[in-house]
Amino acid sequence: MMYIEIDFSSDEALYMQLRNQIILGIATSRFHQGMSLPSVRQMAEEIGINMHTVNKAYNVLRQEGFVKIDRRHGTVIAVDENKVRALEEMKEELRVIIAKGSCKNISRKEVYALIDELYFEYSE
């Protein structure tokens, strides 16, 4: 049994919540390289969502380089080794987040403190 928490009252799309939960699981080592995720059907039944929603989340994770989809083993955690690509994607996402913070007068020092706090959750 895989612990995935979906908030059905959230405005965030269910497939994105599932995607984010799996990424957080990888970052916190709950899910590790080579680990098989439940089948689309099993995951849908486990967390009470539609199979198409699970399939969409798995496909987004595959496109982003977090999993590979294998005919024999199903969906397997396979974190993309391309660090340069990952850094570029992170830069683009952070650009918008930092701009939003800047509009709300959040200082550079506050941003660094927040990043340190969050990064600490994923380090050893």
Secondary structure, DSSP 8 states (H G I E B T S, - for coil): -------TTSSS-HHHHHHHHHHHHHHTTSS-TT-B---HHHHHHHHT--HHHHHHHHHHHHHTTSEEEETTTEEEE-----HHHHHHHHHHHHHHHHHHHHHTT--HHHHHHHHHHHHHHH--
